[in-house]
Amino acid sequence: MFTINPFAELSSFIPPIIMQTYIVVMIFMVAGGTLFDIIHKKSALYFFRNWRNSNGRATRQIGSSKMTSLAIQTAVVEVLASGEFCNMRRRIAHILTFYGFLVYIVTTVILVFSYPTPATPAPVILPILWYIGGLITLVGGYWFWFFIRVDVAAEGNSPFRLVRADLFVVSLLVSVTVGLVWAYVQATGSPTWANVFLSLYILSTTVFFGSVPWSKFSHMFYKPAAAFQKRVEQASGSSNLPDPADSPEIYGSSGQQPRNF
């Protein structure tokens, strides 16, 4: 089952061009929704205004090599390693969800566009990666949902309590869960249930990608920009935030806390 391309099997029911068009539409929905979100919330206006103001407060000039170094640090720490999360459990859950979904969505695009029919068999590794990516996404997502969320862990609320901020993670988990169930049911030869779960898969995926202006989906695009700006402000001396507790500016050149006598 894990070596079968579910989208190639689906091609006998839905033409590949329809599946490919659907993916293109979802990409445009994400791009358009992100642009709408940035304009509506004036995130870009705030970002560039804050960047201009911070440049006016700068006490040190930053060269191109330093700027490149800061960009690489942001990409590695904040983006690839989820360094924005101090809680290690939340960071691991975020990494699992992020990389799992990345593998899942990339293999989906490859399978649909490059190997859309049984006449164009995909390498065995691709369907396996599709399943693995989906399962890793669910591990990280459900771990966060049931055990890590602040309102559940600290406030004792029901894990099934839903608010608008939950739209992103809920629609993601429903889409991937239903997608894997659909692929399993289709492979086991139950056409009726396969059609039911396929309909749910399309619906939940459309909600996931179409709800960008109302969910936290767009945050993944401009959070790295905000993290980069923060690093630049700290390096140029224009940050209006207090120095961290282990900063040399507070404890001297050694960066060590003074002893209490």
ZALUMSE-151147 format. One record per residue (C-alpha): residue number from 1; residue in one letter; x, y negated, z. Coordinates in steps of 0.02 Angstrom, whole numbers. Example, Ala and Ser with C-alpha at 12.3 -4.5 7.8 and 13.67 -1.06 7.14 Angstrom:
<r 1 "a" <615 225 390>>
<r 2 "s" <684 53 357>>
REM end
This chain:
<r 1 "m" <0 0 0>>
<r 2 "f" <137 -125 48>>
<r 3 "t" <219 -103 -123>>
<r 4 "i" <62 -148 -222>>
<r 5 "n" <42 -323 -292>>
<r 6 "p" <-136 -367 -236>>
<r 7 "f" <-152 -507 -362>>
<r 8 "a" <-109 -393 -508>>
<r 9 "e" <-247 -274 -452>>
<r 10 "l" <-365 -424 -441>>
<r 11 "s" <-329 -470 -623>>
<r 12 "s" <-456 -340 -682>>
<r 13 "f" <-590 -444 -596>>
<r 14 "i" <-522 -622 -604>>
<r 15 "p" <-415 -676 -755>>
<r 16 "p" <-237 -728 -706>>
<r 17 "i" <-264 -902 -779>>
<r 18 "i" <-402 -931 -650>>
<r 19 "m" <-288 -879 -507>>
<r 20 "q" <-147 -988 -574>>
<r 21 "t" <-263 -1137 -597>>
<r 22 "y" <-326 -1115 -419>>
<r 23 "i" <-149 -1125 -350>>
<r 24 "v" <-112 -1281 -452>>
<r 25 "v" <-272 -1361 -386>>
<r 26 "m" <-222 -1320 -207>>
<r 27 "i" <-52 -1401 -235>>
<r 28 "f" <-136 -1560 -299>>
<r 29 "m" <-255 -1556 -150>>
<r 30 "v" <-108 -1551 -29>>
<r 31 "a" <-18 -1691 -121>>
<r 32 "g" <-174 -1797 -135>>
<r 33 "g" <-228 -1762 43>>
<r 34 "t" <-57 -1808 111>>
<r 35 "l" <-54 -1969 11>>
<r 36 "f" <-230 -2013 71>>
<r 37 "d" <-181 -1974 251>>
<r 38 "i" <-26 -2085 242>>
<r 39 "i" <-124 -2230 165>>
<r 40 "h" <-275 -2212 279>>
<r 41 "k" <-173 -2201 439>>
<r 42 "k" <-46 -2327 372>>
<r 43 "s" <95 -2209 420>>
<r 44 "a" <207 -2265 276>>
<r 45 "l" <175 -2449 314>>
<r 46 "y" <220 -2421 497>>
<r 47 "f" <374 -2320 451>>
<r 48 "f" <448 -2449 334>>
<r 49 "r" <403 -2594 449>>
<r 50 "n" <486 -2506 595>>
<r 51 "w" <637 -2464 487>>
<r 52 "r" <656 -2648 437>>
<r 53 "n" <639 -2705 618>>
<r 54 "s" <766 -2578 679>>
<r 55 "n" <891 -2636 548>>
<r 56 "g" <876 -2810 621>>
<r 57 "r" <918 -2745 795>>
<r 58 "a" <1066 -2640 737>>
<r 59 "t" <1230 -2672 826>>
<r 60 "r" <1332 -2551 719>>
<r 61 "q" <1342 -2525 532>>
<r 62 "i" <1315 -2349 465>>
<r 63 "g" <1413 -2295 311>>
<r 64 "s" <1352 -2178 176>>
<r 65 "s" <1450 -2029 247>>
<r 66 "k" <1372 -2054 419>>
<r 67 "m" <1200 -2074 342>>
<r 68 "t" <1223 -1911 248>>
<r 69 "s" <1280 -1825 407>>
<r 70 "l" <1125 -1887 499>>
<r 71 "a" <1013 -1823 358>>
<r 72 "i" <1095 -1651 366>>
<r 73 "q" <1078 -1646 556>>
<r 74 "t" <894 -1690 540>>
<r 75 "a" <865 -1554 410>>
<r 76 "v" <956 -1422 513>>
<r 77 "v" <896 -1465 688>>
<r 78 "e" <722 -1540 670>>
<r 79 "v" <665 -1451 511>>
<r 80 "l" <752 -1282 503>>
<r 81 "a" <772 -1252 691>>
<r 82 "s" <617 -1345 755>>
<r 83 "g" <727 -1443 875>>
<r 84 "e" <583 -1562 918>>
<r 85 "f" <513 -1430 1036>>
<r 86 "c" <600 -1422 1205>>
<r 87 "n" <497 -1271 1258>>
<r 88 "m" <588 -1118 1191>>
<r 89 "r" <431 -1011 1176>>
<r 90 "r" <344 -1145 1073>>
<r 91 "r" <499 -1167 965>>
<r 92 "i" <509 -981 927>>
<r 93 "a" <322 -972 889>>
<r 94 "h" <339 -1122 773>>
<r 95 "i" <490 -1046 684>>
<r 96 "l" <400 -880 659>>
<r 97 "t" <246 -967 589>>
<r 98 "f" <346 -1085 479>>
<r 99 "y" <464 -958 401>>
<r 100 "g" <330 -824 391>>
<r 101 "f" <213 -941 297>>
<r 102 "l" <355 -1001 186>>
<r 103 "v" <393 -823 131>>
<r 104 "y" <208 -785 113>>
<r 105 "i" <167 -936 5>>
<r 106 "v" <324 -924 -104>>
<r 107 "t" <294 -740 -142>>
<r 108 "t" <111 -778 -178>>
<r 109 "v" <161 -905 -311>>
<r 110 "i" <290 -786 -387>>
<r 111 "l" <169 -640 -393>>
<r 112 "v" <27 -741 -469>>
<r 113 "f" <130 -833 -599>>
<r 114 "s" <265 -706 -645>>
<r 115 "y" <181 -537 -616>>
<r 116 "p" <-6 -569 -632>>
<r 117 "t" <-60 -401 -707>>
<r 118 "p" <-18 -216 -692>>
<r 119 "a" <64 -233 -863>>
<r 120 "t" <196 -344 -783>>
<r 121 "p" <245 -244 -628>>
<r 122 "a" <330 -342 -492>>
<r 123 "p" <489 -284 -404>>
<r 124 "v" <441 -182 -252>>
<r 125 "i" <523 -306 -134>>
<r 126 "l" <402 -447 -179>>
<r 127 "p" <239 -367 -116>>
<r 128 "i" <333 -307 38>>
<r 129 "l" <393 -484 73>>
<r 130 "w" <216 -549 47>>
<r 131 "y" <150 -433 182>>
<r 132 "i" <297 -464 298>>
<r 133 "g" <281 -653 279>>
<r 134 "g" <96 -645 317>>
<r 135 "l" <121 -535 470>>
<r 136 "i" <260 -646 540>>
<r 137 "t" <146 -797 515>>
<r 138 "l" <11 -711 616>>
<r 139 "v" <130 -660 755>>
<r 140 "g" <191 -839 779>>
<r 141 "g" <20 -917 754>>
<r 142 "y" <-79 -804 869>>
<r 143 "w" <57 -811 1002>>
<r 144 "f" <44 -1000 1000>>
<r 145 "w" <-146 -998 996>>
<r 146 "f" <-178 -879 1140>>
<r 147 "f" <-28 -906 1255>>
<r 148 "i" <63 -1070 1222>>
<r 149 "r" <-64 -1207 1186>>
<r 150 "v" <-59 -1339 1322>>
<r 151 "d" <-245 -1345 1354>>
<r 152 "v" <-250 -1156 1374>>
<r 153 "a" <-88 -1128 1472>>
<r 154 "a" <-96 -1280 1586>>
<r 155 "e" <-278 -1334 1594>>
<r 156 "g" <-356 -1161 1596>>
<r 157 "n" <-475 -1191 1450>>
<r 158 "s" <-541 -1048 1346>>
<r 159 "p" <-425 -995 1204>>
<r 160 "f" <-579 -1001 1092>>
<r 161 "r" <-611 -1185 1127>>
<r 162 "l" <-597 -1282 964>>
<r 163 "v" <-561 -1466 934>>
<r 164 "r" <-520 -1562 776>>
<r 165 "a" <-333 -1549 808>>
<r 166 "d" <-349 -1359 795>>
<r 167 "l" <-409 -1365 614>>
<r 168 "f" <-235 -1337 542>>
<r 169 "v" <-183 -1185 642>>
<r 170 "v" <-356 -1106 641>>
<r 171 "s" <-379 -1121 453>>
<r 172 "l" <-202 -1057 426>>
<r 173 "l" <-229 -904 536>>
<r 174 "v" <-399 -865 461>>
<r 175 "s" <-333 -881 283>>
<r 176 "v" <-182 -768 309>>
<r 177 "t" <-279 -642 415>>
<r 178 "v" <-420 -625 289>>
<r 179 "g" <-294 -618 147>>
<r 180 "l" <-202 -471 222>>
<r 181 "v" <-365 -382 263>>
<r 182 "w" <-426 -410 84>>
<r 183 "a" <-265 -337 12>>
<r 184 "y" <-280 -185 126>>
<r 185 "v" <-463 -155 86>>
<r 186 "q" <-431 -176 -100>>
<r 187 "a" <-288 -50 -93>>
<r 188 "t" <-394 77 0>>
<r 189 "g" <-528 75 -135>>
<r 190 "s" <-680 -9 -58>>
<r 191 "p" <-744 -130 -194>>
<r 192 "t" <-890 -200 -94>>
<r 193 "w" <-788 -246 59>>
<r 194 "a" <-645 -304 -52>>
<r 195 "n" <-763 -430 -134>>
<r 196 "v" <-826 -487 36>>
<r 197 "f" <-652 -519 103>>
<r 198 "l" <-596 -595 -61>>
<r 199 "s" <-736 -723 -46>>
<r 200 "l" <-685 -761 133>>
<r 201 "y" <-503 -773 79>>
<r 202 "i" <-542 -901 -56>>
<r 203 "l" <-656 -1000 61>>
<r 204 "s" <-533 -1006 207>>
<r 205 "t" <-385 -1046 94>>
<r 206 "t" <-481 -1188 13>>
<r 207 "v" <-524 -1258 184>>
<r 208 "f" <-342 -1243 238>>
<r 209 "f" <-270 -1337 89>>
<r 210 "g" <-419 -1452 65>>
<r 211 "s" <-428 -1515 244>>
<r 212 "v" <-258 -1602 240>>
<r 213 "p" <-328 -1777 278>>
<r 214 "w" <-414 -1711 436>>
<r 215 "s" <-286 -1585 498>>
<r 216 "k" <-103 -1587 548>>
<r 217 "f" <-45 -1516 382>>
<r 218 "s" <29 -1681 323>>
<r 219 "h" <132 -1698 482>>
<r 220 "m" <258 -1574 415>>
<r 221 "f" <300 -1696 276>>
<r 222 "y" <328 -1857 372>>
<r 223 "k" <388 -1788 539>>
<r 224 "p" <564 -1759 466>>
<r 225 "a" <565 -1941 407>>
<r 226 "a" <523 -2000 582>>
<r 227 "a" <658 -1887 657>>
<r 228 "f" <786 -1954 533>>
<r 229 "q" <738 -2133 574>>
<r 230 "k" <761 -2096 760>>
<r 231 "r" <936 -2028 729>>
<r 232 "v" <982 -2180 625>>
<r 233 "e" <919 -2298 760>>
<r 234 "q" <1021 -2209 894>>
<r 235 "a" <1177 -2212 786>>
<r 236 "s" <1159 -2396 741>>
<r 237 "g" <1117 -2452 918>>
<r 238 "s" <945 -2516 866>>
<r 239 "s" <841 -2390 964>>
<r 240 "n" <726 -2464 1095>>
<r 241 "l" <716 -2298 1186>>
<r 242 "p" <815 -2265 1347>>
<r 243 "d" <974 -2163 1333>>
<r 244 "p" <958 -1977 1375>>
<r 245 "a" <1009 -1923 1550>>
<r 246 "d" <1173 -1846 1489>>
<r 247 "s" <1222 -1996 1382>>
<r 248 "p" <1401 -2062 1401>>
<r 249 "e" <1327 -2238 1407>>
<r 250 "i" <1252 -2194 1576>>
<r 251 "y" <1379 -2077 1654>>
<r 252 "g" <1540 -2139 1576>>
<r 253 "s" <1650 -2070 1438>>
<r 254 "s" <1649 -1895 1512>>
<r 255 "g" <1460 -1885 1499>>
<r 256 "q" <1454 -1801 1672>>
<r 257 "q" <1336 -1852 1810>>
<r 258 "p" <1416 -1933 1964>>
<r 259 "r" <1426 -1830 2122>>
<r 260 "n" <1312 -1868 2267>>
<r 261 "f" <1403 -1890 2430>>
REM end
